[in-house]
Amino acid sequence: MLSLVSERVASVATSASRPRTMLLTALMLVGIGTIVQADPVLSPADALPAATDTSNATAATNATTNSATAAQSDLASAPPDVSKLIGQFVNWDFGAGYLRDLQKNGKDASYYLVQQNGKQMAASGSPFVNTDVVAPQTLPVPQSDKKSYQLTIQKGTAQLSGGLIEAYATSNIPLFREVATAVGKALQLKDFREFRGTLAVNSTTDFKSTVWQGGLETPALHPLQFLNAGANNGVNAMNWTFLSVLNENQDSTGNTQRNVGLFSYRSSLGRGFRPVSTDTPLTPAETNELVAKVTASAIQTSEDKCIESGVYDYGKLKTYADSIDRSSKDQALISIRFLVRNISSTKIDTKDKWESALKDYVATRYSTVHLTQSTIEAWIDSTGWYQFTGPSTNNNRFSNLMSANLRYYLTPNKGANSSWILLRYENGIERATPTVYNDYLTLSTGFAFN
Amino acid sequence: MPTPLEIVIRSAKEQYGTVPLDNNDRIAVEAYLKAPDDADAHLLGILGGIQMSEFIQVNVQNEWNATENAFWKKIESKENAGDLDKPDGWGPSITLDLIANALP
């Protein structure tokens, strides 16, 4: 995470460096095999199972070379732990891409990244390598929203001081929440109940150049929610916007300290398409077995608690369900607690109804396939600010940055981090670098072997 | 008094502005929100297995990282029970039944 953010910041001063061609994509794919096989941790005997990996021609060839030695050691020892080997072999991420700078005199660039177990092994062409080719789940927080707290210390990213420190926090402020609740009720705008306070500090590690920023921001607003109105929830697109008002104090080496006032926004609009399931579905026999097991256990357990002398007592059942440990991992107990607390008592007011509902619930819960990964994702992020006091850094009171993204997952059923192609268009100015104008198109691809 | 599941689903809808992407799950959520008291065991079975990633749809892990705390705060404020512990398995693939069961 730190290295990713670090490269992103470092890239500001070194944009569009070292142009390469898309041939790198193919070259790096071949390179993966070589790197995997060259893992010094593995002995020749350990490498033997890799020969069965038909997806890696290089590994297979090299493993065959080692097979004579491996066969001898296999005779005298237990077979290696294959699952352990798979872990060592396949936890690799690879990404590469090409940037087309659309500005006059802009320079095109290519970039790639190879990492093992999250550790960067080789990379070139930041900053785009960080945001475009890393597996989605390892990306830093997107530009359009923030975690509650984050501290980042970056080494080797500033020419004079040697590093940068970045910290920020967002949290609800009780006083403003109360005021906002009253205002929200009066205006019937419930989203205004939860204003968040924000505080951010950016500094070089020698603290000679610092920027403090503090203010208030709204919770997630949905100004485009009308898109989701109507039959079938309209386009059902995820959309949110945060608005904030900030005071920024800038104190840099050789410059006079100054304060500026800002209105800013962060927003996102996106939708997935063609959802698929990432779970391996159970066979009908496995499903039946699981349902029978959970149901029998749940019925037995609950009846022990709520039926005395053959008399069913819903009140006891409710009390028992409420008493079940909230963090229980027992599927029968989870089912009892969830069902009893979410269904109307009139639907389970007899022993027969309870048993029937329980069977129906468990059968549906564990046999229904849910679709959780989009095949295609399309989204637009935008951030911007309006400076209402103080001297402007770039002579524009209003500046913003917009990115439009289209990602296609080649193997969505294997999860979001398996393989994808990402087309991104970015235009505008980032607050961290108000004098740098971006206008480019990138095409990236990523593969993960997990 | 809303049920724990209703609190979770309404919080998700308010946080992300969406209902699940999958058609069957979307229809189940719509039916439930219209008349939560009418939910039968079959409908609850469908709803219980829905994962949060279905609401988020895009850039799922990133969005989850950035919004999960605000989402949980929303649930807590609706539950009106102060600070609660997030359930085991808290992440974009957590199912609605596990979130609902974490409420007192």
Boltz contact constraints between the chains, C-beta under 6 A:
constraints:
  - contact:
      token1: [A, 136]
      token2: [B, 61]
      max_distance: 6.0
  - contact:
      token1: [A, 137]
      token2: [B, 61]
      max_distance: 6.0
  - contact:
      token1: [A, 139]
      token2: [B, 62]
      max_distance: 6.0
  - contact:
      token1: [A, 141]
      token2: [B, 65]
      max_distance: 6.0
  - contact:
      token1: [A, 141]
      token2: [B, 66]
      max_distance: 6.0
  - contact:
      token1: [A, 142]
      token2: [B, 62]
      max_distance: 6.0
  - contact:
      token1: [A, 145]
      token2: [B, 66]
      max_distance: 6.0
  - contact:
      token1: [A, 148]
      token2: [B, 69]
      max_distance: 6.0
  - contact:
      token1: [A, 220]
      token2: [B, 15]
      max_distance: 6.0
  - contact:
      token1: [A, 222]
      token2: [B, 17]
      max_distance: 6.0
  - contact:
      token1: [A, 225]
      token2: [B, 17]
      max_distance: 6.0
  - contact:
      token1: [A, 233]
      token2: [B, 19]
      max_distance: 6.0
  - contact:
      token1: [A, 236]
      token2: [B, 18]
      max_distance: 6.0
  - contact:
      token1: [A, 238]
      token2: [B, 16]
      max_distance: 6.0
  - contact:
      token1: [A, 238]
      token2: [B, 17]
      max_distance: 6.0
  - contact:
      token1: [A, 238]
      token2: [B, 18]
      max_distance: 6.0
  - contact:
      token1: [A, 238]
      token2: [B, 57]
      max_distance: 6.0
  - contact:
      token1: [A, 238]
      token2: [B, 58]
      max_distance: 6.0
  - contact:
      token1: [A, 239]
      token2: [B, 17]
      max_distance: 6.0
  - contact:
      token1: [A, 270]
      token2: [B, 58]
      max_distance: 6.0
  - contact:
      token1: [A, 272]
      token2: [B, 21]
      max_distance: 6.0
  - contact:
      token1: [A, 272]
      token2: [B, 57]
      max_distance: 6.0
  - contact:
      token1: [A, 272]
      token2: [B, 58]
      max_distance: 6.0
  - contact:
      token1: [A, 275]
      token2: [B, 21]
      max_distance: 6.0
  - contact:
      token1: [A, 275]
      token2: [B, 22]
      max_distance: 6.0
  - contact:
      token1: [A, 326]
      token2: [B, 101]
      max_distance: 6.0
  - contact:
      token1: [A, 326]
      token2: [B, 102]
      max_distance: 6.0
  - contact:
      token1: [A, 327]
      token2: [B, 88]
      max_distance: 6.0
  - contact:
      token1: [A, 334]
      token2: [B, 101]
      max_distance: 6.0
  - contact:
      token1: [A, 337]
      token2: [B, 101]
      max_distance: 6.0
  - contact:
      token1: [A, 338]
      token2: [B, 48]
      max_distance: 6.0
  - contact:
      token1: [A, 338]
      token2: [B, 97]
      max_distance: 6.0
  - contact:
      token1: [A, 338]
      token2: [B, 101]
      max_distance: 6.0
  - contact:
      token1: [A, 341]
      token2: [B, 4]
      max_distance: 6.0
  - contact:
      token1: [A, 342]
      token2: [B, 3]
      max_distance: 6.0
  - contact:
      token1: [A, 342]
      token2: [B, 5]
      max_distance: 6.0
  - contact:
      token1: [A, 342]
      token2: [B, 44]
      max_distance: 6.0
  - contact:
      token1: [A, 344]
      token2: [B, 37]
      max_distance: 6.0
  - contact:
      token1: [A, 357]
      token2: [B, 41]
      max_distance: 6.0
  - contact:
      token1: [A, 360]
      token2: [B, 41]
      max_distance: 6.0
  - contact:
      token1: [A, 360]
      token2: [B, 42]
      max_distance: 6.0
  - contact:
      token1: [A, 361]
      token2: [B, 41]
      max_distance: 6.0
  - contact:
      token1: [A, 361]
      token2: [B, 44]
      max_distance: 6.0
  - contact:
      token1: [A, 361]
      token2: [B, 45]
      max_distance: 6.0
  - contact:
      token1: [A, 364]
      token2: [B, 42]
      max_distance: 6.0
  - contact:
      token1: [A, 364]
      token2: [B, 45]
      max_distance: 6.0
  - contact:
      token1: [A, 364]
      token2: [B, 46]
      max_distance: 6.0
  - contact:
      token1: [A, 365]
      token2: [B, 45]
      max_distance: 6.0
  - contact:
      token1: [A, 365]
      token2: [B, 48]
      max_distance: 6.0
  - contact:
      token1: [A, 365]
      token2: [B, 49]
      max_distance: 6.0
  - contact:
      token1: [A, 368]
      token2: [B, 46]
      max_distance: 6.0
  - contact:
      token1: [A, 368]
      token2: [B, 49]
      max_distance: 6.0
  - contact:
      token1: [A, 370]
      token2: [B, 49]
      max_distance: 6.0
  - contact:
      token1: [A, 370]
      token2: [B, 50]
      max_distance: 6.0
  - contact:
      token1: [A, 371]
      token2: [B, 22]
      max_distance: 6.0
  - contact:
      token1: [A, 372]
      token2: [B, 51]
      max_distance: 6.0
  - contact:
      token1: [A, 372]
      token2: [B, 53]
      max_distance: 6.0
  - contact:
      token1: [A, 372]
      token2: [B, 54]
      max_distance: 6.0
  - contact:
      token1: [A, 374]
      token2: [B, 57]
      max_distance: 6.0
  - contact:
      token1: [A, 377]
      token2: [B, 58]
      max_distance: 6.0
  - contact:
      token1: [A, 379]
      token2: [B, 58]
      max_distance: 6.0
